[in-house]
Amino acid sequence: MEKNIIPIGADHRGFALKTSFVTWLNTHGFEAKDLGAHSAERCDALEFAKKMADEFNSNGPQFGVLICGTGQAMAMTANRYKKLRAALCTNAEMARLAREHNDANVLALGADITLPDAALQILEVFLKTQFLGGRYAERRDKLTELDGL
């Protein structure tokens, strides 16, 4: 069985959490594709959202993960791109509902505001929760029609 490839990117503030996520993903039946940053040296969060968009445009992954200090810059930037439906989640319930009701395909997290154990729980719930479809598919389709970069 082929592993699900999960592209994951983070700026300098999300670097440590991204590193732990890469290990978790690779030991839990996924294959992490590390988009960077590759150190805690200062960098711009926006470049990683662009890299995520490039991944979705060329490889069509099912899910992606973006991490910065609060998660806001990643979510705001990612949602400007076609095919990306990023959800900033601060707990597992938000992750579940983002998947079930909005078919979110990119998880945005804030490394400075989310404890590591909670972040892993959020990631796991996000990846395991199925989209409900039905009336929620209409919402997703309307979002898709809004265009983007």
N, C-alpha and C positions, 0 to 999 in steps of 0.2 A: 504494500500500500504506500502511495506517495504521500509524503508529509506536506501539510499546509505551510506554505512560505509566508511568513509574517514580516514585512518590512517594518523597521523600527528606527526612529531617529530622535535625537535629543540635542539640545544646546548644552553649553557648559554646566548649567544648573541642573540639568536632568541627566548628566553623564553617568553618575553613580547608579541611579535607579535604572537607567537603560541597561547598564552592564549586568545588573542582577536579573533583569527581565530576559536578556539574551540567554543567560544560563538557564533560567526557568523554562523558557520556550523550548530550548534544545533538549531538555530532559523530560518534557511533557508532551511529546508527539508532534511538535512543530519544528520548523526550521526558521530560525531568526535570520533575517537579512539586515545586517547592521549598516544603516545609512550614515552613521556618524552622529555626533562628534566622537572623535577617538581620543579625546583627552578632556580635562576640565579647564582647558584654556578658553578664554572668552571667545564667543562666536555668536552669530545672529540666528535666532530661532527660525526666522522666516525661510532661510535657505533649506531647512530640513522639510518644511511643509512642501516646498517646490519639489524636492527630491521624491517625496511621497507621491505627489501628483504625477511625476514622471514614471514612477513604478506602476501606478494604476493605469496609466495610458499605454504603457508598453507590455507589462506582464499580467495585468489583471488580477492582482492578489484579491483574496476575499476580505481580508482585514489588514489594518495597519495600526501602528502605535506611535504617537508623538508626545514628547515630554519636554517641558521647560519649567521654569520656576513656579508659575501659577497654572500653566496649561492654557491660559487665555491667548497668548500670542500664537501658539500652535493652532488652536481651534479657530481663531478668527482668520488666520491666513489660509489654513487648509480648506475652510468652507468657501473660499473664493474660487476654488478650482472645480472644474467639471469632474464628476465621478466620485468626489470626496464628500462624505457626509460625516463630519467630525463632531463628536460629542465630548464635551468637557465633563468628566464624571468625578465626583468627590466621594462617592460611596458605591457599594455594590448594587443598591436599589436603583440608583441613577443609571448604572451600566446596564442593568437588566431592562429597564424601561426604554433606554436609548436604542437597544437592539430590538425589543419586541414591537415598539410603537413607531419608531422612526427609521428602522433599518440602518442605523449608524454603522459605518464600515471603518471608521478611524476613531480610535480611543485617544483622547487628549487628557493628559494628566499633569498635575502640578507637583513637582518633586519637593518643593518647599512647604507645601501645605498638606501633603498626604503621607502618612506614616508608611514605611516600607511594607509591613504586613498587610495593611489595608490596601495598598496599591496592588499587591499580588492578588488579593481577593477580587478587586475590581477587574483586573486583567482576566482572571479565570472566568468570572461571570460573563464578562463581555464576549469572550471567545466561545463560550458554551451555550449562550442564549440564542434561540432561534427567533427570527422575525415572524410576527403573527400573520402578516399579509392582510387580506380582506380590506376593510375600510382604511387600514393603515397603508396599504399599497397605494391607494389614491393619493394620500399625503406625500408619500415618497415620490410618486410620479410627478406631482406638482412641483416638488423641490427640484427634481431633475430638469424640468422644463424651464427653470429660472435662468439657465445658462451658466456662465462662469468663464474663467480663463481656460 
